[in-house]
Amino acid sequence: MTVAEVRKRYLDFFAKRGHVIIPSAPIVPENDPTTLFTSSGMQPLVPFLMGQPHPAGTRLANSQLSFRAEDIEDVGDNRHTTFFEMLGNWSLGDYFKAEQLPWIYEFLTNKEDSLGLDPERLYVTTFSGYAASGMEADSESKEIWKEIGVADDHIYSYGAEKNWWSRAGVPSKMPPGEIGGPDSEIFYDFDIPHDEKYGKTCHPNCDCGRFIEIGNSVFMQFAKQEDGSFKELPNRNVDFGGGLERLTAATRDNADIFLIDTFDGARELLENRSGKMYGDQNATRSFRIVLDHIRAAAFMIASGIRPSNTEQGYVLRRLIRRSIREADKLGSTDAVLGKVAETYCATYADAYSFIMKSASAIREELEKEEAQFRKTLTHGMRELEKSGKDIDAFMLFTTYGFPIELTEEIAKEKGILISKEEVQKKLEDHQALSRAGAEQKFTGGLADQAEQTIRYHTAHHLLLKALQKVLGSDVHQRGSNITSERLRIDFSCGTKMMPEQKAEVEEIVNEKIAEALPVIRTVMNKEEAERLNAEHEFGANYPEQVSVYSIGPKDATEADPKFSEAFSIEFCGGPHISNTSELIGTFKILKEEASSGGVRRIKAVIE
């Protein structure tokens, strides 16, 4: 099947079972500093999995655009990508295991209007328990699989490292407030000969490539408490995720996902430009890296990200630079990346029209970045020449972005031996620091539901409205990062703020805190919210029913929000405090600076 066929069959299957099809959330999450990118379908739904009613109801499904930066180094094999679509269906306190597992099995195996996969090629796993957190084995799921007809030797059980799902990992690593639960994964057996370097016996979680996970039903039912214990959520939820590309590969019985149709145009273009063929010895890995990275880069640029040295922009720049190096290895050095991206714009035009609308910007950014990196390579070469025999591959990589493998090649030509082990150790230490930073960002983020983080989220709304009052109504949010230590907002503004303007913004925010204004959530039709001029991300796809938070006036209530008198009205999923009086202290702007062209950044606290 094609990717489009699998996507449509999945959404149709769950629509027939009472699910509302919701749009993909943006690839850059809104008001969620826990991660730079949307990496799963459940990520935008955290408030609703925790009990907040969803405007569309209790049964939802979609195909979510996703990106996982941690997979960059894994790209090159037959199954890893950084960018992918995640098919998902959710039950928010509606159905549970007894419905979910038979449904997903039917979708995978039914030949009439589903995927028609051979049941003998499917293996499933269940949760065997986690004594350290007092979590018992999920015997219920195991029995359901048997009732469906899955043979005993196709059912495996694993511990929390494999069959427990939360964004932080196993229960012991979850921060207070984080949600999670046991899961049941489904694997497709591609019948590839087992490689014993991965162990004497093969099993679903073996890394030899024979088994590939194609779906995971998470039973999201627990929230971690401050004392380390786990409490049942108000609702028992189902959160299913299935990789669209992997499912498509399964319908073709070919484990190489880079041979599915969405890569065809880009792969053929690279073959024509390089003179090499996909599958050639020493060429396939380079093909895969370029194919994956430029698809991801195209969607990032279409989503408003631009190459830079920080956060999302840094990841985008890294993807492009790795692609340049791998395209060079293929022998295609004539600025081919922009043309590769154009094939994706055409491929995804029907499903995601915004990428085609950004086609010219995507090509322009890629060509500009490629030209800039060519200069970087030249600079790196000069430094390398000056270094003589004291070549520091790690320094050249981290300072100039000079590829380590290129440094190794040149050093070899000079008769200089570089210790790969030493460079690798430095890289691992560098990556460990990056991961530690990410974990710190996670624990301080909005998703942990810390009281101070929620307070700053509401202060963020006050700040944006105050900026509009002082600087003009054309000011709009262009990014945010809200932690329990401070809030940060990126906003459209072409000039530096004057001291008196910052003081006026502070005064407005503190006035609204002192006025003790109610903060009210209202669910309404999208068109109604737009008529109220509720602040929202322009160009984003919103469902027909949206959540809107209004602040003030003082006598506003849920029954009568008095929108015409409100200080601030925004599309927002929450969570928020109930009254500005809970913002105890004085609002203060710590720093105001440029973020990027036409965008300023403010960091602020309440002291």
N, C-alpha and C positions, 0 to 999 in steps of 0.2 A: 504494500500500500504506500501511498504518498503521505507525507506529514499532514497535509490538509485533510486527507480522508480520515486518518486516525483521529485527528483533533475533532472533526465534525461528528464522527461516530460516538466518540466519548461524550461530548456535550449533549448530543441527541439522546443517548442512552439514559443519562441522569436527568435530563429535562422531562423525559417520559415518566420518571419516578419522582416527580414533584419538586425538582430542584430549580431554583432561579439561576440563570446564567449571568454571572457578574463579570464586569470587564477586568482585564489585567490591571493591577496597580502599577504605578510608575516604577521603573527599574531603580530609581533613586528614592528611597523611602522618605516620606514626609514626617517631620517631627519625631524621628526615631534615630537617635545617635548610637544605637546598639550595634549598628553595622553600616558600612558605606553603601551597600547595595541591597536590594530586595533579593534574598537568596532562596526563598521558598514561598509557596502559596499561602501558608498560614501566617506569615509575618505581618501582613496588613490586617489580619483578623484577630490579633491577640486580645484587644478589648472585648470582642464578642465571644471568644473562647472562654474568657474569664467571667462571662455572665451578662455583659451589656447586650440588650436586644439589637439585632441587626435590622436595618430598614427593609431588607428584602425577605426577611423571614428566617426560618430555622433550617432550611435545606438549600445549600448553595453549591455551585460548581463553576469552574473556569479553567482557562489555560493562562498561567502566570509567567511572564517574562522574568527570568532569574539570572543572576550572575554570582559566581563564587570565586573570589580572588584566591582563596587558599588552594584552588585546584590548578593554578597556573603551571606549577612545576610538573604536574602529572600529565599535562597535555602532550600528546605524542604517541600514546598507545591507542588501541582501537576503540576505547569507550569513554575516555575522559574529555570533557569540554569545560570551559569556564562559563560560557553562556548557553542557556538551554530554556526550553519551555517546560513547565511543570503542570501537568494536568492534575486538577484537584477537585475533590468533593468533600463537603463538610456537613455534619449534623451538629447543630447547636442545641444539645439537649433533646433531640428528637429520637432518631433511631440509634442503635448501637451495634455491637458485634454480630448479633444474630441476623441483622439485615445487611450490614456492610460486607462481610466476608463472602456470602453467597452472591451478592450483586457484583462485586468486582471479579469474582471467578467467572460468573456468567458473561460479563463484558469481555473478558480475555478469551473465552473458549467458544462462545456462540458464533456459528458460522453465518447466520442469516443477516444480522445488522450490526455485528460487533467485529472482533478481530479474528476469531476462528483459530486461535492457537491450539496446538496439539496438547491436550491435558497431560500426556506422558512427559512432556518437556518442561512442565511447571513444577517447581519445588517451593515449599513455604517454610518459614521459620516463626517461632513464637518465643516469648519471654520466659526464661527459666528461673527468674527471681534475682534479688539482690539483697543478700543478708545484711550488708553494711547499713542499709537504710530501712530494713524491715519490710522489703517488698517481696510479696509471694509470687510464685510462678503463675503464669496465665494459662491455667488448665482449660478454661472455657474456650478460648480460641482454638486450642489444639483439638478439642472435641468437635467443634463446629467444622473444622477442616475435614475431620474424619467422616462426619455426617454428609458433607458435600460429596465425598468420594475420593479424596486425596489419600493415596496409599501411605501406610506407616513409614515406608522407607523414603518417602518424599517429604516428610515432616521432620524438621530439625529444631532443637531448642538451644538458645544461646543466652548468655547473661546480659547485663545492662550495657556492656561495651558495644553490643551488636543490636540488641532488641529493646532498647529504651530510647525514647526520643525527647530531647529538649534542646533548645538552641545552645545550651551550655555544656551538653554532654550528659554523662552519667549523673545519677541523683546527687552524689557527694559534691559535684562541681557546680550545681545549680545555686544561684544566689537567691536569697529570700524574695518571695513574690513571683519567681519564675514558675511557669507551668510546664507540665510534661506528663508522660505516661508510657506504658508498655506498648510495643508495636508488633505487627505481624507483617513480615516482608515476603514478597513473591519474587522468585528468580526464574529466569529462562535458561534452559540448558541448551547451549549452542553446539553441544556434542563435539567439542574440540579436544584432542588428546591431552591428557593431564601432563603437566610439567612437574616432575618430582622435586625440582628445586624449591617448590612451594610446600612440600610435605609429601609423605608417602601416599596418603589418601586424599581424594578430592571431595569437597563438600560445598554447599552453597556460598559460604563466605571465603572460599579459597580464592587467591589472587591470580590463579593461572590463566584466567580468561574464559574458562569453560562456562561458568555461571555468571550471569549479569543480572543485578537487581533491576526489576522493571516496575515495581510498585511497593508502597508501604502504607499500611493502614495503622495510623497512630490513634490510640484510645486515650485522648487528652482528658484526664480526669483528676489530676492532682496539682496542687500549688505548694511550693516549699515554704515553710514557716521560718520565723526568726530563730527558733530553737533547733532547727535542722530537721524537724519532723515534717510529715506531709499531711495535708488536709484535702479532703474531697472538694472539688470545685462545685459551684451551685448546680451545674449541669454536667452530665457525662457526655463528652463530645467525641465525634469521629473527625479525624483530619487525614484524608488520603492524599498522597502525592505519587505521581507516576511520571517518569521522564518521557516526554513525547518522542524525542529522538530515539531513545532506547526501545520504546514500544514499537516504533516504526521499523527499526532494525530487526526486531523479533518477528514481525510479519513477513520479513524477507529471508528469515533464517540465516542472516549474515551478521556476525558479531561486530563488524566494522561499521560504526555509525557514520563514518565519513563517506560512506557509499550510499546513504539515503539521498532522496531527490533534492533537498534544500541545498546541498553542497555541489550538485552537478555542474551548474554554470561556473561557479568559482573554480572548481577543480579542473574543468576543461580549459578555462582561460589560463590558469597557471601552467598547465601542460603545454599549451600552445606557445606561451611566452618563454618558457624555460627550456623547452626541447626535451624535458624529462617526463616520464610517465609515473603517475601514482602507482605505487607498488614496486617501483625500481629499488634495488638495493641502495641503502644510504640516502634515499630521497623521501621515503614515505613519512618519516617523522617531521621533516621540514614542511611538507605539504600540509600535514595535519595541524601544525602550529599556526601556519598562516591562515588556513581555512577557519580555524576556531577564533583566533585572536582578531581577525579583521571583521568577522561577523559581530563579535562582541563590541568592537570599536565603533562599528556603524550604528548599532543601537544606542550606545552611550552618547555619541555625538548627536544623534537624532533626539535624544532625551535632554540635551542642553549641556552636557559635560564637554569641557575643552581640556586639552593636554596642559598639565601644570606640574608643579613639584609637590603638591599636597593632596591628600585624600583621594577623591574619585579621579581627579585630574592626573594624579601620579600613576594610578593603576592604568588609566587609559594610555598614558605616555609609555609605560612599560610594555603594554601589549603591542603598541605600534613599533617600538624599537626592537622587540624580539622578532616581530614579523619581518622587519627590514633585514635583519641578520639572516633569518631563515630563507627569505627570498633570494638573498645574495648567494647562499649555499646552493640554491637550485639553479643559479646562473641567470636569474631574472632581475637585473639591476636597473631597469628603465622605469622607475617610479610606477610599479604595477599595482600597488596597494589600493589606490583610489579606484582603479578599474575593477578590482576584485570586489570592493565594497558595492559598486554599482550593480553587480549581479545579485547581491542580497537585497538591495532596494527593490529590484524587480520581483524577486522570488517572494518577498513578504508583503508586497503592495496590497494584496487583497485582504490579508488577515490584520495587518497593522499599517494603515494608510499613512501614518505620520512619518514612517521611515522614507517613503517615496517622496514626500513633500520636502524632506531634508536632504535629498540626494546630492544636490549641488554643494551644500554646506559640508556634507560628509567628505566628498571628494576633495574639496578645497582644504579642509583641516588635515586630511591625511597627506596630501601633497606638500603642504606647508611644514608639517612635522617631519616628513621624510627628508625634505631639503635641510631642515635645521639639524637633524641627527647626522646627516652626511658631514656637516661642519663639525659636529661633536666628535665624530670618528676621526676627522682630520686633526682636531685638537688632541685627542687621545694618542694618536700616532706620534705627534710631536713630543708629548710627555714620555711616551714609551722610548722614543729614540734618545731623549736626554737622560733616561734612567740608566743607560749602559747595561751593566750586568745585574744591577739592583732593581729588578722589575718587581713591582708590587701589584699583582693582578687584582687583589681585593680592593686596593685604593683606587686603581684605575676604573674599576667597576662602580664603586659607590660614589666616587667623586665626579667622574666624567661619563658614567653610563657606558663605559667601554666594555664590550662583551668579554667575559673571562675566557671563553674558548678561543676567541680571536687573539687575545694576549698569549695564550698557550701556543698557538700556531706560530706566531711571530717569534716568540722566545725560542721555540724549537729550531726555527730557521737560523737563529743567532747562536745556536749551540748552547742555550741556557736552559737548565732544567728547573721547572717550577713545581713545587710540591703541591700536588692536587689535594693531598690530605690536609695540609695546612690551610690552603684557601677554602676548602670545604668546611673546615672547623670554624674559620672566621665567619663564613656565610651562615652556618648553623647558629652561631652565637648571635649574629645580626638578626636572623629570622626569629630567634627566641625572644629577643627584645621587642620585635614587632608584634609577636603574638601576645606578649605580656601587656603591651600597650593596648592591644585590641581587647584583651580580657578586662583590663582596667576600665576601658571605655564601656564595655558591656555592663559591668557591675554598677557603674555610675549612671546608667542610661535610663531613659524613660520607661522602658519595658520592665524594669524591676519594680515599678510602682512605688518607689520610695516617696514619702510624703513631700520632701523638699523638692524633688524632681517635678512632681505634679504641681506644686506651687509655682515653680519657675515656668512651667508650661502655660499656666494662666497669665503670668507676668509677661510672657512672650506675646500674647494677644494684645495686652495693654500697650506694650512697647511699639508694636507694629502700627496700631492706630495713632499713637502719639506721634510717631515719625511722619505719618500721612498728614496729620494736622499741622506740623511744623514745616515739613519740606514739600508738601503738595500731594494731591491724590494720585499722582502717577507713581508713587512709591509702592512697590510690591515685594513680597518675600521672594528671595531667590535661593534660600537654603537656611537650615537651622541645625543647631546642636545643643541639646538641653540635657544637662546632667544635674546631679544634686549639689554640685559646687558652684555652678553659674549657668547662665543662659547665653547663647550666641545666636545672632541673626544676621544673615546676609540679605541685603535689600538693594533694589535698583535705585541708584543715585549716582550722578556723574561727577559730583564735586565733594570735596572734603567738608565736613560739618564744622561750622564755627563754634567756638566755646559757648556763645550765648544760645545757639540752637540746641546744643547738648543739654545745657542747663534747663531750657524750656521743656525739652522732652522729659527730663527727670521730674520736673515739677508737675507735669500733666499726669505721669504714671503715679506719683505719690499722692496726688489729689484723689485719683480714682481708688487707690488703696484706702485712703482715709474715709472716703464716702461709703464704704462698706456696701458695694454693689453686688447684687445676686448674679451668679453665673448659671445660666440656664441652658440645658440641652433640649433641642426640639428636632424631631424627625419630620421631614416634609418633602414634597416633590422638588426635584432639582430645579425645575423652571420657577417655582415659587421662591426658592432661595436666591436664584439669580435676579429675580425682580426686586428682592430686598437689597440687592448689591452686596450680598455676603461675600467677603473676601475668599478667594479660592484660586487654585492653580489654573491659569488659563491654558486651554488646549488639552487638559487632562480628561480622561474618560471617567465620568462619574455615573453610578447607577441611578435609576429613576427616583429612588428614595435616598435622601442624604441626611446626615447628622449635622446640625448647625448649633454652634455655641454662641450665645449672646451675653454680653456683660452690661447690666443696668437696663433701665433706670432702677432706682431704689425700691420702687413698689412693684417691680415686675415679678410675675409668678409663672410657674409652668403652665397654668391654665390661661394666663394672659401675659405673654412675654413682652408686650409693648415694644415691638421691634422698631417702630418709628422713633422712639426715644432712646434706644440702646446706644451705648458708647461704641461698642464693637460687636460685629457679627461676622463669623467665619465658618466656612465648611471645616469640620474637624472631627476626627474619630475619638478624641479625648485621650486620657482622662483629665479631669480638671477638679479644682476645689469648688466649693459651692458658693463662696462669697469672697470678695477681694479683701475683706478684713482678716482673712487667714494668712495674708502675705505680711507677716509680722516683721517690721523693720523698715528701713529706708532704701528705696530703689536707687542704685548708683551705676552710672556708666563707667566701666573700668578703662575701656579702650575703644577708639573708633579709627578704622583704617581701611585701606583699599583691599578688596578681596580679588577682584579681576576687573577687566574692562567694563566700566559702567556699573560696577557692583561694589558697595561698601560693606563693612563688617563691624558689628558692635558686640562687645562682650560686656555683660552687666551682672550685678549681684544685688541681693537684698541683704543689707547689713543690720 
